[in-house]
Amino acid sequence: MKRRPTHPGVVFREDVMKSMNMSVTETAKMLGVSRKTLSEFINEKTALSPQMALRIAKATNTSAESWLNMQQKLTLWDAMQNEPNNVIPFPTQTAMEG
């Protein structure tokens, strides 16, 4: 994958909040989180937590897994940009038996 996956906060902001014309304050209240918590999430300052995924899933009638999958793809992509080069592969099972 060449392009960085979209942060789930951006997806939530653009596809949910904007389409429903909801403010950060209003959305945070409905999710049961602070305005600061939501703002940091939708502005890509923090990663999606499992707790926030559950809140969003419940509010939008979607699955927490779908939101967490977005975060996992982004987190892995970010990690792959600085992939370690000092890892030595373990010997294969056949080499260990010999």
N, C-alpha and C positions, 0 to 999 in steps of 0.2 A: 504494500500500500504506500503510494508516494505522497498523498495528501494527508495532512494531519486530520484525524477525525474531529468532528464538531463536538465541542463540550456540551454535555447534557443541559447545562444551565442556559446556554444559548438556544438550544432546541426548545426548552421550556419557555423562555422569554418570548421567542419569536412565534412559536406554534401554539402556545397556550395563552400566555398573558396578553400578547398583542391582538391575537384573533378575538379574544373576549373583552378587549379594551379595559383590562384590569391594571390598577396601579400596584406598585411594590407593597405599599402599606396594606391595601385591601387584600392582596394575594397572601401576604405573610400572615395576616389575621386568620384567613380561611384555612391556611395550612397549619396554624398553631405554632408558628415560629416567629422569631424577632425579625423586624424589618432588616436589621444588619445582616442576619444569617442569610436571608433570602437574597439580599443585594450582593453579598459576596459570592453566592452561588451563581446567580444569573450573570454576573460580571467576570466569571472565570477566575475568581480569587481563591476559591476553595473547590475541592472535589466533591462529588456527590457522595453522601454518606448513605449507608443502608437505611437509616432512620428516615432521612429525607426522601429516599426512593419510595419507601412505604407511604409516606404522607402524600407525595405526588401521585402515586398509583391510586390511592384511595380517593383523592380529589378529582382525578381525571378518568377514573374507571379504566385504567390501564394496568399493566403488570409492573411490579417493582423490578422484576428481572430484566425487562426491556430497558428500563432506565439505567440499571446497574451495568448492563451489557455495553451501553454507550460509554459509560465511565471506564469500564475495563479496557475497551478498545483504545480509548484515548491514553490511558495510563501506560499500557503496553507500548503504544506507538512512541510516546515520550521516552520511555526507557530504552527502546531500540535505537534512539538517536545517539545514545551514549553506551552502546553495547560494550560489555567488557571484552578485552582482547587478551586477558591473561588467564583464561580458563583452560585447563587441560582436560580433555574428555576422559572419562573413566574407561578402563579397558572393557572390551566386550566380554560377554559371558563365556564364550568359547576360549578366549585367551586366558581367562581366569582359571578355567578347568585344566588347561595344559600345563 
